[in-house]
């Protein structure tokens, strides 16, 4: 009888393990959306990814349909064909966090099931360090946009993508004469990229403070997402931490992601999103 009881106990234990393995996860992946919208700035518009100082929305990491980039939209379409043609790019080149409320309204009017938001580069990349958006103002602007999305699209999933590390851009580009010329000629991101080869303490400290502002923005994104609830996901600084190379930015301005950069942005942000 002892052997029988042991055998039965072993069988019961094995059965329990099988059932546990087969049971659905409590954190099951939600079904892929049938529509989506992207809000943000020139990065989301694919600016300079296909032509001279023009938006290239087809190459957007989020809603584009260019196969080489393999955007969020194309990745979702591969598992849910019903999203076909229901991809809206509501971002605007030059946008700052203050513009997100209006863009959120566009996404709401489109009734989408998924929204990506990447914003903050223009809040940190300004004509000087003194004109950067204050952290508190940035958070207020982000919250306003998220509140509008939550009220108008209560069931939609929202992905907040971390602001890229513009210090990394300075680091990989400062040794390039072409990059330095473009930055100076077009007045790009002077808060970070002014005097790119200077090792003066004032310039070293300025770059560190601008980078910290981006870090602070990303901290606010993370906290805002937690406050939003289960329908929001933050990429856990995956984009910020990615070591973008100079070969992944446009050779017209040495600032915006080129096609390769958009592809990396799509891959990194999607992998750290909802997991469809």
The 8 nearest C-alpha neighbors of each residue, nearest first, counted from 0:
[[1, 3, 2, 4, 5, 6, 7, 8],
 [0, 2, 4, 3, 5, 6, 7, 8],
 [3, 1, 5, 0, 4, 6, 7, 8],
 [2, 4, 0, 6, 5, 1, 7, 8],
 [5, 3, 7, 1, 6, 2, 8, 0],
 [6, 4, 8, 2, 3, 7, 9, 1],
 [5, 7, 3, 9, 4, 8, 2, 10],
 [6, 8, 10, 4, 9, 5, 11, 3],
 [9, 7, 5, 11, 10, 6, 4, 12],
 [8, 10, 12, 6, 7, 11, 5, 13],
 [11, 9, 7, 13, 8, 12, 14, 6],
 [12, 10, 14, 8, 9, 13, 7, 15],
 [11, 13, 9, 15, 10, 14, 8, 16],
 [12, 14, 16, 10, 15, 11, 9, 17],
 [15, 13, 11, 17, 16, 12, 10, 18],
 [14, 16, 18, 12, 13, 17, 19, 11],
 [15, 17, 19, 13, 14, 18, 20, 12],
 [18, 16, 14, 20, 19, 15, 21, 13],
 [19, 17, 21, 15, 20, 16, 22, 14],
 [20, 18, 16, 22, 17, 21, 15, 23],
 [19, 21, 17, 18, 22, 16, 23, 15],
 [20, 22, 18, 19, 17, 23, 16, 24],
 [21, 23, 19, 20, 18, 24, 17, 25],
 [24, 22, 25, 21, 27, 20, 26, 19],
 [25, 23, 27, 26, 22, 28, 21, 20],
 [24, 26, 27, 23, 22, 28, 29, 19],
 [27, 25, 24, 28, 23, 29, 229, 273],
 [26, 28, 24, 25, 29, 23, 30, 274],
 [27, 29, 26, 30, 274, 275, 273, 24],
 [28, 30, 27, 31, 275, 273, 274, 32],
 [31, 29, 32, 28, 275, 79, 27, 33],
 [30, 32, 275, 29, 79, 75, 33, 78],
 [33, 31, 112, 34, 113, 30, 82, 35],
 [32, 34, 82, 81, 112, 31, 35, 79],
 [35, 33, 111, 85, 82, 112, 32, 86],
 [36, 34, 113, 111, 86, 114, 112, 87],
 [35, 37, 87, 114, 88, 86, 106, 113],
 [38, 36, 115, 88, 114, 89, 116, 90],
 [39, 37, 90, 116, 89, 102, 115, 88],
 [38, 40, 90, 117, 118, 116, 43, 91],
 [39, 41, 92, 94, 91, 90, 42, 43],
 [92, 42, 40, 44, 46, 43, 91, 93],
 [43, 41, 45, 44, 40, 46, 255, 256],
 [42, 44, 41, 45, 59, 40, 39, 90],
 [43, 45, 41, 56, 42, 46, 54, 59],
 [46, 44, 55, 59, 56, 42, 43, 48],
 [45, 47, 54, 41, 44, 55, 48, 53],
 [48, 46, 52, 50, 49, 53, 51, 249],
 [47, 49, 257, 258, 45, 46, 55, 50],
 [50, 48, 47, 55, 51, 258, 257, 46],
 [51, 49, 47, 53, 52, 48, 55, 54],
 [50, 52, 53, 47, 251, 49, 48, 46],
 [53, 51, 47, 50, 46, 54, 251, 252],
 [54, 52, 46, 47, 51, 50, 55, 49],
 [53, 55, 46, 45, 44, 56, 47, 52],
 [56, 54, 45, 57, 46, 58, 49, 48],
 [55, 57, 44, 59, 45, 58, 63, 54],
 [56, 58, 63, 64, 55, 65, 59, 45],
 [59, 57, 63, 56, 65, 45, 55, 68],
 [58, 60, 63, 45, 56, 61, 43, 57],
 [61, 59, 265, 70, 261, 264, 63, 262],
 [60, 62, 71, 70, 59, 63, 72, 37],
 [61, 63, 72, 86, 59, 88, 70, 71],
 [64, 62, 57, 59, 58, 56, 70, 65],
 [63, 65, 57, 66, 73, 58, 62, 70],
 [66, 64, 58, 57, 67, 68, 63, 69],
 [65, 67, 69, 68, 64, 73, 70, 58],
 [68, 66, 69, 65, 262, 258, 259, 58],
 [67, 69, 262, 66, 70, 65, 261, 58],
 [70, 68, 66, 67, 73, 262, 74, 65],
 [69, 71, 60, 61, 73, 72, 265, 68],
 [70, 72, 61, 74, 73, 75, 269, 62],
 [73, 71, 62, 75, 70, 74, 76, 61],
 [74, 72, 76, 70, 75, 71, 69, 77],
 [75, 73, 71, 77, 76, 72, 70, 69],
 [74, 76, 72, 77, 73, 78, 79, 71],
 [77, 75, 80, 79, 73, 78, 74, 82],
 [76, 78, 74, 75, 79, 73, 80, 72],
 [79, 77, 76, 75, 80, 74, 31, 275],
 [78, 80, 76, 81, 77, 75, 82, 31],
 [81, 79, 76, 82, 83, 77, 78, 75],
 [82, 80, 83, 79, 33, 76, 34, 85],
 [81, 83, 33, 34, 80, 85, 76, 84],
 [84, 82, 81, 85, 80, 76, 86, 34],
 [85, 83, 86, 82, 34, 81, 87, 64],
 [84, 86, 34, 82, 83, 87, 35, 33],
 [87, 85, 35, 62, 84, 36, 34, 88],
 [86, 88, 36, 89, 35, 37, 85, 62],
 [87, 89, 37, 36, 90, 62, 38, 86],
 [88, 90, 38, 37, 102, 87, 36, 91],
 [91, 89, 38, 39, 40, 88, 44, 37],
 [90, 92, 40, 94, 41, 93, 39, 44],
 [93, 91, 41, 40, 94, 44, 90, 46],
 [92, 94, 40, 41, 91, 95, 121, 39],
 [95, 93, 40, 92, 91, 98, 39, 121],
 [94, 96, 97, 98, 121, 122, 119, 118],
 [95, 97, 98, 99, 140, 118, 137, 119],
 [98, 96, 140, 95, 99, 100, 137, 94],
 [99, 97, 96, 95, 100, 101, 94, 102],
 [98, 100, 102, 144, 101, 96, 97, 103],
 [101, 99, 144, 103, 102, 98, 143, 104],
 [100, 102, 104, 103, 99, 98, 105, 144],
 [101, 103, 99, 105, 104, 100, 89, 38],
 [104, 102, 100, 106, 101, 105, 144, 99],
 [103, 105, 107, 101, 102, 106, 108, 100],
 [104, 106, 102, 108, 103, 107, 109, 101],
 [107, 105, 103, 109, 104, 108, 36, 111],
 [106, 108, 104, 110, 109, 105, 151, 152],
 [107, 109, 105, 110, 106, 104, 151, 111],
 [110, 108, 106, 107, 111, 105, 87, 36],
 [109, 111, 107, 108, 106, 112, 152, 34],
 [112, 110, 34, 35, 109, 113, 106, 36],
 [111, 113, 155, 32, 34, 35, 156, 33],
 [114, 112, 35, 156, 155, 111, 157, 32],
 [115, 113, 157, 36, 37, 35, 158, 156],
 [116, 114, 158, 37, 157, 159, 38, 36],
 [115, 117, 38, 159, 39, 160, 37, 158],
 [118, 116, 39, 160, 159, 162, 161, 115],
 [119, 117, 39, 96, 120, 40, 116, 162],
 [118, 120, 122, 121, 162, 96, 95, 123],
 [119, 121, 123, 122, 124, 118, 162, 163],
 [122, 120, 124, 123, 119, 95, 125, 93],
 [121, 123, 119, 132, 120, 131, 95, 124],
 [122, 124, 131, 121, 120, 125, 119, 132],
 [125, 123, 188, 121, 120, 190, 122, 189],
 [124, 126, 188, 127, 190, 123, 131, 189],
 [125, 127, 189, 190, 188, 130, 124, 128],
 [128, 126, 190, 125, 129, 130, 189, 131],
 [127, 129, 190, 130, 131, 125, 209, 126],
 [128, 130, 127, 131, 190, 126, 125, 132],
 [131, 129, 128, 127, 125, 132, 126, 123],
 [132, 130, 123, 122, 129, 128, 125, 133],
 [131, 133, 122, 137, 134, 130, 123, 136],
 [134, 132, 136, 135, 137, 131, 212, 122],
 [133, 135, 137, 136, 138, 216, 132, 215],
 [136, 134, 138, 137, 133, 139, 132, 140],
 [137, 135, 139, 133, 138, 134, 140, 132],
 [136, 138, 134, 140, 135, 139, 96, 141],
 [139, 137, 141, 135, 140, 136, 219, 142],
 [138, 140, 136, 142, 137, 141, 143, 135],
 [139, 141, 143, 137, 97, 138, 142, 96],
 [142, 140, 138, 144, 143, 139, 145, 137],
 [143, 141, 145, 139, 144, 140, 146, 138],
 [142, 144, 140, 146, 141, 145, 100, 139],
 [145, 143, 100, 147, 141, 99, 142, 146],
 [146, 144, 148, 142, 147, 143, 149, 141],
 [145, 147, 149, 143, 148, 144, 142, 150],
 [148, 146, 144, 150, 145, 149, 151, 143],
 [147, 149, 145, 151, 152, 146, 150, 103],
 [150, 148, 153, 146, 152, 147, 151, 145],
 [151, 149, 147, 148, 153, 152, 146, 145],
 [150, 152, 148, 107, 149, 147, 153, 110],
 [151, 153, 149, 148, 155, 154, 150, 107],
 [154, 152, 149, 150, 155, 151, 148, 230],
 [155, 153, 152, 156, 112, 230, 149, 113],
 [156, 154, 112, 113, 152, 153, 157, 230],
 [155, 157, 113, 230, 231, 112, 114, 154],
 [156, 158, 231, 114, 113, 115, 230, 232],
 [159, 157, 115, 232, 233, 231, 160, 116],
 [158, 160, 233, 116, 115, 232, 117, 161],
 [161, 159, 117, 234, 116, 233, 158, 162],
 [162, 160, 236, 217, 238, 239, 163, 234],
 [161, 163, 239, 119, 120, 217, 118, 160],
 [164, 162, 239, 238, 165, 161, 120, 240],
 [163, 165, 239, 166, 167, 162, 210, 168],
 [166, 164, 168, 167, 163, 169, 210, 191],
 [165, 167, 169, 168, 164, 210, 170, 206],
 [168, 166, 170, 165, 169, 164, 171, 242],
 [167, 169, 165, 166, 170, 171, 172, 164],
 [170, 168, 166, 172, 167, 173, 171, 192],
 [169, 171, 167, 168, 172, 173, 166, 174],
 [172, 170, 168, 169, 245, 173, 167, 244],
 [171, 173, 169, 175, 174, 170, 178, 168],
 [172, 174, 169, 195, 175, 170, 171, 196],
 [173, 175, 172, 176, 171, 196, 179, 170],
 [176, 174, 178, 172, 177, 173, 179, 171],
 [175, 177, 179, 178, 180, 174, 173, 172],
 [178, 176, 180, 175, 179, 181, 250, 253],
 [179, 177, 181, 175, 180, 253, 176, 172],
 [178, 180, 182, 176, 181, 177, 183, 175],
 [181, 179, 177, 183, 178, 182, 184, 176],
 [182, 180, 184, 178, 252, 183, 179, 185],
 [181, 183, 187, 179, 180, 186, 185, 184],
 [182, 184, 186, 180, 181, 185, 179, 187],
 [185, 183, 181, 182, 186, 180, 187, 179],
 [184, 186, 187, 183, 182, 181, 252, 180],
 [187, 185, 183, 182, 184, 189, 188, 126],
 [186, 188, 182, 185, 189, 183, 192, 124],
 [187, 189, 124, 125, 190, 192, 191, 126],
 [190, 188, 193, 192, 126, 191, 187, 127],
 [189, 191, 127, 128, 188, 125, 124, 126],
 [192, 190, 189, 206, 188, 193, 209, 124],
 [191, 193, 189, 195, 188, 190, 169, 194],
 [192, 194, 189, 195, 191, 190, 188, 183],
 [195, 193, 197, 196, 192, 202, 189, 191],
 [196, 194, 192, 193, 173, 197, 169, 179],
 [197, 195, 194, 173, 198, 174, 193, 179],
 [198, 196, 194, 199, 195, 202, 203, 200],
 [197, 199, 203, 200, 196, 202, 201, 195],
 [200, 198, 202, 201, 197, 203, 204, 196],
 [199, 201, 203, 202, 204, 198, 205, 197],
 [200, 202, 204, 199, 203, 205, 198, 206],
 [203, 201, 205, 204, 200, 199, 206, 197],
 [204, 202, 200, 206, 205, 201, 198, 199],
 [203, 205, 207, 201, 202, 206, 200, 208],
 [206, 204, 202, 208, 207, 203, 201, 209],
 [207, 205, 209, 191, 203, 208, 204, 210],
 [206, 208, 204, 210, 205, 209, 211, 203],
 [209, 207, 211, 205, 210, 206, 204, 212],
 [210, 208, 212, 206, 211, 207, 205, 191],
 [211, 209, 207, 213, 212, 208, 166, 206],
 [210, 212, 214, 208, 209, 213, 215, 207],
 [211, 213, 215, 209, 210, 214, 216, 208],
 [212, 214, 216, 210, 215, 211, 217, 123],
 [215, 213, 211, 217, 212, 216, 218, 210],
 [214, 216, 212, 218, 213, 217, 211, 219],
 [217, 215, 213, 219, 218, 214, 212, 134],
 [216, 218, 220, 214, 219, 215, 161, 221],
 [219, 217, 215, 221, 216, 220, 214, 222],
 [218, 220, 222, 216, 217, 221, 223, 138],
 [221, 219, 217, 223, 218, 222, 224, 216],
 [220, 222, 218, 224, 219, 223, 233, 217],
 [221, 223, 219, 225, 224, 220, 218, 226],
 [224, 222, 226, 220, 225, 221, 219, 227],
 [223, 225, 227, 221, 226, 222, 231, 220],
 [224, 226, 222, 227, 223, 228, 221, 231],
 [225, 227, 223, 224, 228, 222, 221, 231],
 [228, 226, 224, 225, 223, 231, 229, 230],
 [229, 227, 226, 225, 230, 231, 224, 232],
 [228, 230, 231, 227, 232, 225, 156, 224],
 [231, 229, 156, 228, 157, 155, 232, 154],
 [232, 230, 157, 229, 224, 156, 158, 228],
 [231, 233, 158, 159, 224, 157, 272, 234],
 [234, 232, 159, 235, 158, 221, 160, 224],
 [233, 235, 271, 236, 160, 237, 272, 268],
 [236, 234, 233, 237, 221, 271, 161, 238],
 [237, 235, 239, 161, 234, 238, 240, 217],
 [236, 238, 240, 235, 239, 234, 241, 267],
 [239, 237, 241, 240, 236, 163, 161, 267],
 [240, 238, 163, 164, 236, 237, 241, 161],
 [241, 239, 237, 238, 236, 242, 164, 163],
 [240, 242, 238, 239, 243, 237, 163, 267],
 [243, 241, 240, 244, 167, 239, 164, 238],
 [242, 244, 241, 247, 245, 167, 168, 260],
 [245, 243, 246, 247, 242, 171, 248, 168],
 [244, 246, 247, 248, 171, 172, 243, 168],
 [247, 245, 244, 248, 249, 259, 260, 250],
 [248, 246, 260, 245, 259, 244, 257, 256],
 [249, 247, 256, 257, 255, 253, 245, 246],
 [248, 250, 257, 253, 251, 255, 256, 252],
 [249, 251, 253, 252, 248, 178, 177, 257],
 [252, 250, 249, 253, 51, 181, 47, 52],
 [251, 253, 254, 181, 250, 249, 182, 255],
 [254, 252, 249, 250, 178, 248, 251, 255],
 [253, 255, 252, 248, 249, 256, 168, 187],
 [254, 256, 248, 249, 253, 42, 257, 47],
 [257, 255, 248, 260, 261, 249, 247, 48],
 [258, 256, 48, 249, 248, 260, 259, 247],
 [257, 259, 261, 48, 260, 262, 68, 58],
 [260, 258, 262, 247, 257, 261, 263, 68],
 [261, 259, 247, 256, 257, 263, 262, 258],
 [260, 262, 264, 60, 258, 263, 259, 256],
 [263, 261, 68, 259, 265, 260, 264, 266],
 [264, 262, 266, 260, 265, 261, 267, 259],
 [263, 265, 261, 267, 262, 266, 268, 60],
 [266, 264, 60, 262, 70, 263, 268, 267],
 [265, 267, 263, 269, 264, 268, 270, 262],
 [268, 266, 264, 270, 269, 265, 263, 238],
 [267, 269, 271, 265, 270, 266, 264, 234],
 [270, 268, 272, 271, 266, 267, 265, 71],
 [271, 269, 267, 268, 272, 266, 274, 273],
 [272, 270, 234, 268, 269, 267, 237, 273],
 [273, 271, 269, 270, 274, 234, 268, 232],
 [272, 274, 275, 271, 28, 232, 269, 29],
 [275, 273, 272, 28, 270, 269, 271, 29],
 [274, 31, 273, 75, 28, 30, 29, 78]]
